Amino acid sequence: MIPATTALVLVEFQNDFTSEGGTLHAAVADVMKHTSMLDKAVLAADASRAAGVTVIHSPIQFEPGYYEITDHPYGILAGVVDSTSFVKGTWGAAIVDCLTPKPGDIVLEGKRGLDAFASTNIDFILRSKGIQTVVLAGFLTNCCVESTMRSAYERGYEVITLTDVVAATSMEEHENAIKYDYPMFSKPMTEAEYVKALSGAKVEDASRGY
């Protein structure tokens, strides 16, 4: 792993998912607790910054009224609308405090659907910075993270998914995505394995005098 050409993409670590009182928190709370994914996300982000990895936040936000999408949403977006989630300017749409973007982090704008590549300029950002490896964490395991994983794979990036830094609305969905889908489009690893790989990269760079 080469930190200078690696980006950690944190998908939708927003209060509506992460925090008590969030509109969708109850749906993901059990899986979050099972893996301690929020604590591990902080560890992964801190280790990434220390190693020189680019940290990118990918929140989803809508204007009140959800005018950016169809008047008749279905599937997961219908759930977002029905629960009045991720409304721009609200506490629920804000990034959770423990992962507040720090100087040097990048916050994507324009995410209105599942795939972070579909409606943002993430591909431009990654290529302009020479990023070759994309590391993914966040919500939902089998939805926005998986959609972004597939797109990154198709675009030729090396993709790593952090299997204990993601959460879904049930353990079954979470585990099935990790077992069956993630190995097809990424190199799954845990937060601890990722941090260890970063540490090894730093040691290697130091031995070369970088």
Stockholm file with secondary structure:
# STOCKHOLM 1.0

chainA/1-210         MIPATTALVLVEFQNDFTSEGGTLHAAVADVMKHTSMLDKAVLAADASRAAGVTVIHSPIQFEPGYYEITDHPYGILAGVVDSTSFVKGTWGAAIVDCLTPKPGDIVLEGKRGLDAFASTNIDFILRSKGIQTVVLAGFLTNCCVESTMRSAYERGYEVITLTDVVAATSMEEHENAIKYDYPMFSKPMTEAEYVKALSGAKVEDASRGY
#=GR chainA/1-210 SS CCGGGEEEEEECCBHHHHSTTCTTHHHHHHHHHHHTHHHHHHHHHHHHHHHTCEEEEECCCBCTTCTTSCSSCCTHHHHHHHTTCSBTTSTTTSBCGGGCCCTTCEECCCCCSSCTTTSSSHHHHHHHTTCCEEEEEEECTTTHHHHHHHHHHHTTCEEEEEEEEEECSSHHHHHHIIIIIHHHHSEEECHHHHHHHHHHHHHHHHHTTC
#=GC SS_cons         CCGGGEEEEEECCBHHHHSTTCTTHHHHHHHHHHHTHHHHHHHHHHHHHHHTCEEEEECCCBCTTCTTSCSSCCTHHHHHHHTTCSBTTSTTTSBCGGGCCCTTCEECCCCCSSCTTTSSSHHHHHHHTTCCEEEEEEECTTTHHHHHHHHHHHTTCEEEEEEEEEECSSHHHHHHIIIIIHHHHSEEECHHHHHHHHHHHHHHHHHTTC
//
